[in-house]
């Protein structure tokens, strides 16, 4: 398996986890009472995932020198 295949698989996993966190955060935010600390931690994890997704995507794109 090539490095690009590994990156694509990792990217898919990260995107799936990011979407799943979206659902969990949405459900948690609409419950009463909700755990504010847990909600903040989930949102922080989601931001970390977003950064990792961006990093993987940038590694997959070829460098174009204009």
SEKOLLUM-421482 format. One record per atom (N, C-alpha, C, O): residue number from 1; residue in one letter; x, y, z. Coordinates in steps of 0.1 Angstrom, whole numbers. Layout:
num  residuo  X  Y  Z
NUM  A  X  Y  Z $
...
***
This chain:
num  residuo  X  Y  Z
1  X  8  -12  0 $
1  X  0  0  0 $
1  X  9  12  0 $
1  X  18  13  8 $
2  X  6  22  -9 $
2  X  14  34  -10 $
2  X  11  44  1 $
2  X  1  42  9 $
3  X  20  53  2 $
3  X  18  64  13 $
3  X  6  72  10 $
3  X  -1  76  20 $
4  X  3  74  -3 $
4  X  -10  81  -6 $
4  X  -22  74  -2 $
4  X  -32  80  3 $
5  X  -22  60  -4 $
5  X  -33  52  1 $
5  X  -35  53  16 $
5  X  -47  54  20 $
6  X  -24  52  23 $
6  X  -25  53  37 $
6  X  -31  67  42 $
6  X  -39  67  51 $
7  X  -26  78  35 $
7  X  -31  91  38 $
7  X  -46  92  35 $
7  X  -54  98  43 $
8  X  -50  86  24 $
8  X  -65  87  20 $
8  X  -73  79  31 $
8  X  -84  84  34 $
9  X  -68  68  35 $
9  X  -76  60  45 $
9  X  -77  68  58 $
9  X  -87  68  64 $
10  X  -65  73  62 $
10  X  -65  81  74 $
10  X  -75  93  73 $
10  X  -82  96  83 $
11  X  -75  100  62 $
11  X  -84  111  59 $
11  X  -98  107  60 $
11  X  -106  114  66 $
12  X  -102  96  55 $
12  X  -116  91  56 $
12  X  -119  88  70 $
12  X  -131  91  75 $
13  X  -110  82  78 $
13  X  -113  79  92 $
13  X  -115  92  100 $
13  X  -124  93  108 $
14  X  -107  102  97 $
14  X  -108  115  104 $
14  X  -121  122  101 $
14  X  -128  127  110 $
15  X  -125  121  88 $
15  X  -137  128  84 $
15  X  -149  121  91 $
15  X  -159  127  95 $
16  X  -149  108  91 $
16  X  -159  100  98 $
16  X  -161  104  113 $
16  X  -172  106  118 $
17  X  -149  104  119 $
17  X  -150  108  134 $
17  X  -155  122  135 $
17  X  -162  125  145 $
18  X  -151  131  127 $
18  X  -155  145  127 $
18  X  -170  146  126 $
18  X  -177  153  133 $
19  X  -176  138  116 $
19  X  -191  138  114 $
19  X  -198  132  127 $
19  X  -208  137  131 $
20  X  -192  121  132 $
20  X  -198  115  144 $
20  X  -198  124  155 $
20  X  -208  125  163 $
21  X  -187  132  157 $
21  X  -187  142  168 $
21  X  -197  152  166 $
21  X  -203  157  176 $
22  X  -199  156  154 $
22  X  -210  166  151 $
22  X  -223  161  156 $
22  X  -231  169  163 $
23  X  -227  149  154 $
23  X  -239  143  158 $
23  X  -240  142  173 $
23  X  -250  146  179 $
24  X  -229  138  180 $
24  X  -229  137  194 $
24  X  -230  151  201 $
24  X  -238  152  210 $
25  X  -223  161  195 $
25  X  -224  174  201 $
25  X  -238  180  199 $
25  X  -243  186  209 $
26  X  -244  177  188 $
26  X  -258  182  186 $
26  X  -268  176  195 $
26  X  -276  183  201 $
27  X  -266  163  197 $
27  X  -275  156  207 $
27  X  -273  161  221 $
27  X  -283  163  228 $
28  X  -261  162  225 $
28  X  -257  166  238 $
28  X  -262  181  241 $
28  X  -267  184  252 $
29  X  -261  189  231 $
29  X  -265  203  233 $
29  X  -280  205  234 $
29  X  -285  215  240 $
30  X  -288  195  229 $
30  X  -302  196  230 $
30  X  -308  188  242 $
30  X  -320  188  243 $
31  X  -300  183  250 $
31  X  -304  176  262 $
31  X  -304  186  274 $
31  X  -296  195  274 $
32  X  -313  184  283 $
32  X  -313  193  295 $
32  X  -313  184  307 $
32  X  -322  176  308 $
33  X  -305  186  317 $
33  X  -293  195  316 $
33  X  -282  188  309 $
33  X  -282  176  308 $
34  X  -273  196  303 $
34  X  -262  190  296 $
34  X  -249  193  303 $
34  X  -248  203  310 $
35  X  -239  184  300 $
35  X  -226  186  307 $
35  X  -217  195  299 $
35  X  -212  192  288 $
36  X  -216  207  304 $
36  X  -209  218  297 $
36  X  -194  214  295 $
36  X  -189  217  284 $
37  X  -188  208  304 $
37  X  -174  204  303 $
37  X  -172  193  292 $
37  X  -163  194  284 $
38  X  -181  184  292 $
38  X  -181  173  282 $
38  X  -183  179  268 $
38  X  -176  176  258 $
39  X  -192  189  267 $
39  X  -194  195  254 $
39  X  -182  203  249 $
39  X  -179  203  237 $
40  X  -175  210  258 $
40  X  -163  217  255 $
40  X  -152  208  250 $
40  X  -145  211  240 $
41  X  -151  197  257 $
41  X  -140  187  253 $
41  X  -143  181  239 $
41  X  -134  180  231 $
42  X  -156  178  236 $
42  X  -159  173  223 $
42  X  -157  183  212 $
42  X  -152  180  202 $
43  X  -160  196  215 $
43  X  -158  206  205 $
43  X  -143  208  203 $
43  X  -139  211  191 $
44  X  -135  207  213 $
44  X  -121  209  212 $
44  X  -115  197  204 $
44  X  -106  199  195 $
45  X  -120  185  206 $
45  X  -116  173  198 $
45  X  -119  175  183 $
45  X  -112  171  175 $
46  X  -131  181  181 $
46  X  -136  183  168 $
46  X  -126  193  160 $
46  X  -123  191  149 $
47  X  -122  203  167 $
47  X  -112  213  162 $
47  X  -99  206  158 $
47  X  -93  209  148 $
48  X  -94  198  167 $
48  X  -82  190  165 $
48  X  -83  182  152 $
48  X  -74  181  144 $
49  X  -95  175  151 $
49  X  -97  167  139 $
49  X  -98  175  127 $
49  X  -92  171  116 $
50  X  -104  187  127 $
50  X  -104  196  116 $
50  X  -90  200  111 $
50  X  -87  200  99 $
51  X  -81  203  121 $
51  X  -67  206  118 $
51  X  -60  194  111 $
51  X  -53  195  102 $
52  X  -62  182  117 $
52  X  -56  170  111 $
52  X  -61  167  97 $
52  X  -54  163  89 $
53  X  -74  169  95 $
53  X  -80  167  82 $
53  X  -73  177  72 $
53  X  -70  173  61 $
54  X  -72  189  75 $
54  X  -66  199  67 $
54  X  -51  195  64 $
54  X  -47  197  52 $
55  X  -44  190  74 $
55  X  -30  186  72 $
55  X  -29  175  62 $
55  X  -21  174  53 $
56  X  -38  165  64 $
56  X  -38  153  55 $
56  X  -41  157  40 $
56  X  -35  153  31 $
57  X  -51  166  39 $
57  X  -55  171  26 $
57  X  -44  178  19 $
57  X  -42  177  7 $
58  X  -37  186  27 $
58  X  -26  194  21 $
58  X  -14  185  17 $
58  X  -7  188  7 $
59  X  -12  174  24 $
59  X  -2  164  20 $
59  X  -6  156  7 $
59  X  3  152  -1 $
60  X  -19  155  5 $
60  X  -23  148  -7 $
60  X  -23  156  -20 $
60  X  -22  151  -31 $
61  X  -24  170  -18 $
61  X  -24  179  -29 $
61  X  -9  181  -34 $
61  X  0  183  -26 $
62  X  -7  181  -47 $
62  X  7  183  -52 $
62  X  10  198  -49 $
62  X  2  206  -50 $
63  X  23  200  -47 $
63  X  28  214  -46 $
63  X  28  220  -59 $
63  X  34  215  -69 $
64  X  22  231  -60 $
64  X  22  239  -73 $
64  X  29  252  -71 $
64  X  25  260  -63 $
65  X  40  253  -79 $
65  X  47  266  -78 $
65  X  43  275  -89 $
65  X  45  271  -101 $
66  X  37  286  -86 $
66  X  32  295  -96 $
66  X  43  305  -100 $
66  X  40  313  -109 $
***
